[in-house]
Amino acid sequence: MSVPSAETPTASSPPWRDALKVYLEPATLRMLALGFSAGLPLLLVLGTLSFRLREAGIDRTTIGYLSWVGLAYGFKWVWAPLVDRLPLPPLTTLLGRRRGWLLLAQCVVIAGLIGMALNDPRQGLAPLIWCALLVAFGSATQDIALDAFRIESAETRKQAALAAAYQTGYRLAMIWAGAGVLWVAAWAEMSVAEAATAGYQNGAWKTAYLVMAASMAVGVLTVLLSPEPVRRVLPKAKNAAEWLRSVLIEPFADFIRRYRWQAALILSLIAIYRISDVVMGIMANPFYVDMGFTKDQVATVSKIYGVIMTLVGAFVGGVLSMRLGVMRVLMLGAVLSAASNLLFAWLASRGHDLTALIAVVSADNLAGGIASAAFIAYLSSLTNISYSATQYALFSSLMLLLPKFIAGYSGAFVDAFGYSTFFISTAMLGLPVLVLVALASRLTATTRPADRQ
């Protein structure tokens, strides 16, 4: 039987004060800390690692190939069923299913970061890359368990607020793992024996990565001090074949059974919702360089100030989703994300204009924050709580695969047609998204099974 969705505002929508108070609830504050733990490893195996390798004299072609380490995040749905169902004695006994997997994943990340700290890329890349793979695998596993933990920690109407808190912690961690690790390495250059040597100083990077490993303590302590979500008693499998079916097949079959033909529409929306942002983002940094902006200007405006505006957008998106409904904010986010790409086309016509850069980056990150908060809440509402880790991992992986594939051709497009045409084209990619959001909004509301009980 269908019931009114929490994603559509009703006469019983909470007042603004109650909608804001959700950000002070323990579950929301826990997601802030766990979001920090989730966001920390990403740049350390991608952007920051590329900076370190280039400084060490590694050629750009090799660095490009090594970015494939990040594919672990795109295929996390492969082992998500195990995280959803497989117990980890004695961790499951001591902490529970979700917290046990979270703690294990965090320990793997810490071990990998320590390994990256202790290996000098000039002495051989293989050990460093194996450690980076370990970090990526542990980080992706943490994402799986954390998404399930978040979904199971609150009812549907509070998911937008939890998503906003998660994004806030995630973005703060990206500032720390992006700009912060460079500050630590620069400070360490004055403290290590290599300080008198020009160029790459591995001792400074060793200190920086050890500090990053220690920073994972935020997530570890939060896991140890958090309550385990209410455990759902699952029927025991009669044999190995039935267990494999329940773990590997049932999560996907459940989604198809619940939404039937509408599943194709929902999956299409998930696959392309962030396409404008992802495709444009690949060319953002080359664009800044070609426009003559310095490293300091880009770091300050894009990596720090831009992230702060994303946090503001995430907060606004969470509050608006609580008050107006997720689907309305999902449409707003889609419109703003596409429109902000047109601002980059305008910036391309102005050349080196720092004030314009600040305005455009502010608008773009604000729009991205609003869209992300609503989108995460939407994905959370689609999951069956019995398979939350597996289904959410599938959704979050699907949303990147097609955009990432198309983005690979962005450089050739810019070379052929220029930046202005490229940015306008990426904005046009957002038009099908608007159609799919409108169609998805018309679907019969379907609540999570746990919400019906």
C-alpha positions in Angstrom: 0.0 0.0 0.0 1.4 3.4 -1.0 1.7 6.1 1.7 2.6 9.8 1.4 6.4 10.2 1.0 8.5 12.1 3.4 10.0 13.7 0.3 6.9 15.6 -0.4 5.9 18.5 1.9 2.6 18.0 3.7 0.5 20.0 6.1 2.6 18.4 8.9 5.9 19.7 7.6 8.1 20.7 10.6 8.5 24.4 11.4 11.8 26.0 10.4 13.1 25.9 14.0 12.5 22.2 14.3 14.1 21.6 10.9 17.2 23.4 12.1 17.3 21.6 15.5 18.0 18.3 13.7 21.6 19.5 13.2 22.2 19.4 16.9 21.0 15.8 17.4 23.6 13.2 18.3 23.1 11.2 15.1 23.8 14.3 13.0 26.9 15.2 15.0 28.2 11.6 14.6 27.8 11.9 10.9 29.9 15.1 10.9 32.8 13.2 12.5 32.3 10.1 10.3 32.1 12.3 7.2 35.5 13.7 8.1 36.9 10.1 8.3 35.4 9.3 5.0 36.7 12.3 3.2 40.2 12.2 4.4 41.7 9.3 2.3 40.3 10.4 -1.1 42.8 13.2 -2.0 45.7 11.4 -0.3 45.5 8.7 -3.0 44.5 11.0 -5.9 45.2 14.8 -6.0 47.7 15.1 -3.2 49.5 11.9 -4.3 49.8 13.3 -7.8 51.4 16.5 -6.4 53.9 14.4 -4.3 54.8 12.2 -7.2 55.3 15.1 -9.6 57.5 16.8 -7.1 59.5 13.6 -6.8 60.2 13.7 -10.6 57.7 11.1 -11.7 56.5 11.7 -15.3 53.0 12.9 -15.9 52.1 9.9 -18.1 52.8 7.5 -15.2 51.0 9.8 -12.8 47.9 9.7 -15.1 47.9 5.8 -15.1 48.3 5.7 -11.4 45.1 7.7 -11.0 43.3 4.4 -11.8 43.8 3.7 -8.1 40.6 5.6 -7.6 38.6 3.0 -9.6 38.2 1.2 -6.3 35.5 3.7 -5.5 33.6 3.0 -8.7 33.4 -0.7 -8.2 32.8 -0.9 -4.4 29.3 -2.4 -5.2 31.1 -5.6 -6.0 32.0 -6.4 -2.4 29.2 -4.3 -0.8 27.0 -7.5 -0.4 29.7 -8.9 1.9 29.8 -5.7 4.0 26.0 -5.9 4.2 25.8 -9.4 5.5 29.1 -11.0 6.4 29.9 -11.0 10.1 33.4 -10.2 11.4 34.0 -12.2 14.6 35.0 -10.9 17.1 34.3 -7.3 15.8 30.6 -8.0 15.0 30.1 -9.5 18.5 31.8 -6.6 20.3 30.6 -3.7 18.2 27.8 -4.8 15.9 27.7 -5.4 12.1 28.0 -1.8 10.9 30.5 -0.5 13.5 32.6 -3.7 13.1 33.1 -3.1 9.4 33.7 0.6 9.9 36.5 0.0 12.4 38.1 -2.7 10.2 38.0 -0.3 7.2 39.5 2.5 9.2 42.3 0.4 10.4 43.1 -0.6 6.8 43.2 3.1 5.8 45.5 3.9 8.6 47.9 1.0 7.8 47.9 2.1 4.1 48.6 5.8 4.9 51.5 4.7 7.2 52.9 2.6 4.4 52.6 5.6 2.0 54.5 7.7 4.5 57.3 5.3 4.9 57.9 4.6 1.2 60.0 7.0 -1.0 58.7 7.0 -4.6 62.2 7.8 -5.9 63.3 4.4 -4.6 60.5 2.5 -6.4 56.9 3.2 -7.1 55.5 -0.3 -6.5 55.5 -0.3 -2.7 53.9 3.2 -2.6 51.2 2.3 -5.1 50.3 -1.0 -3.3 49.9 1.1 -0.1 47.7 3.6 -2.0 45.6 0.7 -3.3 45.2 -0.5 0.3 44.0 3.0 1.3 41.6 3.2 -1.6 40.1 -0.3 -0.9 39.8 0.5 2.9 38.3 3.9 2.1 35.7 2.5 -0.3 34.8 -0.2 2.2 34.4 2.5 4.9 32.1 4.3 2.5 29.9 1.2 2.1 29.6 0.6 5.8 29.1 4.3 6.6 26.3 4.8 4.1 24.5 1.9 5.6 25.2 3.2 9.1 23.8 6.6 8.1 20.7 5.2 6.4 19.9 3.0 9.4 20.5 5.8 12.0 17.4 7.9 11.3 14.1 7.9 9.5 13.7 9.1 6.0 12.7 12.7 6.8 16.0 13.3 8.6 18.2 11.8 5.9 18.8 15.1 4.2 20.2 16.6 7.5 22.4 13.6 8.1 23.6 13.8 4.5 24.4 17.6 4.9 26.3 16.8 8.1 28.2 14.0 6.4 29.1 16.3 3.5 30.3 19.0 5.9 32.7 16.6 7.6 33.7 15.2 4.2 34.5 18.6 2.8 36.4 19.7 5.9 38.5 16.5 5.6 39.2 17.4 1.9 40.5 20.8 3.0 42.8 19.1 5.5 43.9 16.4 3.1 44.3 18.9 0.2 45.6 22.2 1.6 46.4 20.9 5.1 48.8 18.2 4.0 50.7 20.7 1.9 51.0 23.1 4.9 52.3 20.2 7.1 54.8 19.2 4.5 56.0 22.7 4.0 56.4 23.1 7.8 58.2 19.8 8.0 60.7 20.9 5.4 62.1 23.3 7.9 62.4 20.5 10.5 64.0 17.6 8.7 67.6 17.0 7.9 66.9 17.3 4.2 65.9 21.0 4.6 69.1 22.2 3.0 68.5 20.1 -0.1 66.6 21.7 -2.9 63.7 19.9 -4.5 61.8 16.9 -3.3 62.1 16.1 0.4 60.6 12.7 1.3 61.1 13.3 5.1 58.6 16.2 4.9 56.0 14.0 3.0 56.6 11.3 5.5 55.6 13.6 8.4 52.6 14.9 6.5 51.2 11.4 5.7 51.8 10.3 9.3 49.8 13.3 10.5 47.0 12.3 8.1 47.1 8.7 9.4 46.8 10.1 13.0 43.8 12.2 11.8 41.8 9.1 11.2 41.5 8.8 15.0 38.5 11.2 14.6 36.6 8.4 12.9 37.9 5.6 15.0 36.8 7.3 18.3 33.4 8.1 16.8 32.8 4.5 15.9 33.9 3.3 19.3 31.6 5.8 21.1 28.6 5.4 18.8 25.6 3.1 19.3 25.0 0.4 16.8 21.8 1.0 14.7 18.9 -1.2 15.6 19.8 -4.6 14.2 17.3 -6.3 11.9 17.0 -10.0 12.5 17.6 -11.7 9.2 16.5 -15.3 8.5 19.4 -17.8 8.5 20.2 -19.4 5.1 19.6 -23.1 4.8 22.7 -23.7 2.7 25.6 -21.9 0.9 23.5 -21.4 -2.3 20.7 -19.7 -0.4 23.2 -17.5 1.4 24.9 -16.4 -1.9 21.5 -15.7 -3.4 20.5 -13.5 -0.4 23.9 -11.7 -0.4 24.6 -11.2 -4.1 21.3 -11.4 -6.0 18.5 -10.4 -3.6 19.6 -6.8 -3.0 19.4 -6.1 -6.7 16.2 -8.2 -7.2 14.6 -6.4 -4.3 15.0 -3.0 -6.0 13.6 -4.3 -9.3 10.6 -5.9 -7.5 9.8 -2.7 -5.6 10.0 -0.3 -8.5 9.4 -2.6 -11.6 9.5 -0.6 -14.8 10.1 2.6 -12.8 13.5 1.2 -11.8 14.9 2.1 -15.3 13.8 5.7 -14.9 15.3 5.9 -11.4 18.6 4.3 -12.5 18.8 6.6 -15.5 18.4 9.6 -13.2 21.1 8.4 -10.8 23.4 7.7 -13.8 23.3 11.3 -15.1 22.2 13.6 -12.3 25.8 14.9 -11.6 26.9 14.7 -15.3 27.3 18.5 -15.8 29.5 18.9 -12.7 31.7 15.8 -13.3 32.4 16.4 -17.0 33.1 20.1 -16.4 35.3 19.5 -13.3 37.9 17.6 -15.3 38.8 20.7 -17.2 38.5 23.2 -14.3 42.2 23.2 -13.2 43.6 23.3 -16.8 41.2 26.2 -17.4 42.5 28.1 -14.4 46.1 27.7 -15.6 45.3 28.8 -19.1 43.5 31.9 -17.7 46.7 32.8 -15.9 45.6 32.3 -12.3 48.5 31.4 -9.9 48.6 28.4 -7.7 48.0 30.5 -4.6 45.0 32.1 -6.2 43.5 28.7 -7.2 44.3 27.1 -3.9 42.7 29.9 -1.9 39.6 30.5 -4.1 38.9 26.9 -5.2 40.3 24.6 -2.6 39.5 26.5 0.5 36.9 29.2 -0.2 35.1 27.1 -2.7 34.9 24.2 -0.3 33.4 26.5 2.4 30.7 27.6 -0.1 30.0 23.9 -0.8 29.4 23.4 3.0 27.0 26.4 3.0 25.2 24.8 0.0 25.0 21.4 1.8 23.6 23.0 4.8 21.0 25.0 2.8 20.2 21.9 0.8 19.6 19.9 3.9 17.3 22.5 5.5 15.3 23.0 2.3 14.9 19.3 1.8 13.5 19.0 5.3 11.1 21.9 4.7 10.2 21.7 1.0 10.7 18.0 0.2 13.7 16.3 -1.5 12.3 16.1 -5.0 11.8 19.9 -5.2 15.3 20.6 -4.0 16.6 17.9 -6.4 15.1 19.9 -9.3 16.6 23.1 -7.9 20.0 21.5 -7.6 19.9 20.2 -11.2 19.0 23.7 -12.5 21.7 25.5 -10.5 24.4 23.0 -11.4 23.8 23.4 -15.1 23.4 27.2 -14.8 26.7 27.5 -12.9 28.5 26.0 -15.9 27.3 28.9 -18.0 29.1 31.2 -15.6 32.4 29.5 -16.4 31.7 30.2 -20.1 31.2 33.9 -19.1 34.5 33.7 -17.1 36.3 32.4 -20.1 35.4 35.5 -22.0 36.8 37.8 -19.3 40.3 36.2 -19.0 42.3 36.8 -15.8 39.7 38.4 -13.5 40.2 37.3 -9.8 36.9 38.9 -8.7 35.0 37.1 -11.4 36.7 33.8 -10.4 35.6 34.2 -6.8 32.0 34.9 -7.9 31.9 32.0 -10.3 33.5 29.5 -8.0 31.2 30.6 -5.1 28.1 30.1 -7.2 29.3 26.8 -8.6 30.2 25.3 -5.2 27.0 26.6 -3.6 24.9 24.9 -6.3 26.9 21.7 -6.0 26.4 21.6 -2.3 22.6 22.0 -2.6 22.4 19.4 -5.3 24.6 16.9 -3.4 22.6 17.1 -0.2 19.3 16.5 -2.0 20.8 13.8 -4.1 22.2 11.8 -1.2 18.9 12.1 0.6 17.1 10.8 -2.5 19.5 7.8 -2.9 19.0 7.0 0.8 15.2 7.0 0.4 15.4 4.4 -2.4 17.2 1.8 -0.3 15.6 -1.2 1.5 17.1 -1.1 5.0 17.7 -4.9 4.8 20.2 -4.3 1.9 21.2 -0.6 2.6 24.9 -1.1 2.1 24.7 -3.0 -1.1 22.0 -0.9 -2.8 23.5 2.5 -1.8 27.0 1.3 -3.0 25.4 0.4 -6.3 23.7 3.8 -6.6 26.8 5.8 -5.6 29.0 3.9 -8.0 26.4 4.2 -10.9 26.3 8.0 -10.5 30.0 8.3 -11.5 30.6 5.7 -14.2 29.0 7.4 -17.2 30.0 10.9 -16.3 33.6 9.8 -15.7 33.7 8.0 -19.1 32.4 11.0 -21.0 34.7 13.3 -19.1 37.7 11.4 -20.6 37.0 13.2 -23.9 36.7 16.7 -22.4 40.3 17.7 -23.2 39.9 16.8 -26.9 36.6 18.8 -27.0 38.3 21.9 -25.5 41.2 21.6 -28.0 38.7 21.4 -30.9 36.1 24.0 -29.8 37.5 26.1 -27.0 36.5 26.6 -23.3 33.4 28.7 -23.8 31.8 26.1 -26.1 32.8 23.3 -23.8 31.2 24.9 -20.7 28.0 25.7 -22.6 27.9 22.1 -23.8 28.3 20.7 -20.3 25.4 22.9 -19.2 23.3 21.5 -22.0 24.1 18.0 -20.7 22.0 19.0 -17.7 18.7 19.3 -19.7 17.9 15.6 -19.8 18.4 15.6 -16.0 15.6 18.1 -15.6 13.3 15.9 -17.6 14.2 12.8 -15.5 13.7 14.6 -12.2 10.3 15.8 -13.3 9.3 12.3 -14.3 10.7 10.8 -11.1 8.7 13.3 -9.1 5.5 11.8 -10.5 6.3 8.3 -9.3 4.0 6.8 -6.6 5.7 7.4 -3.3 7.5 4.4 -1.9 8.8 4.4 1.6 11.6 2.2 3.0 10.3 -1.0 4.6 11.5 0.0 8.0 9.5 3.2 7.8 6.3 1.2 7.4 6.7 -0.6 10.6 
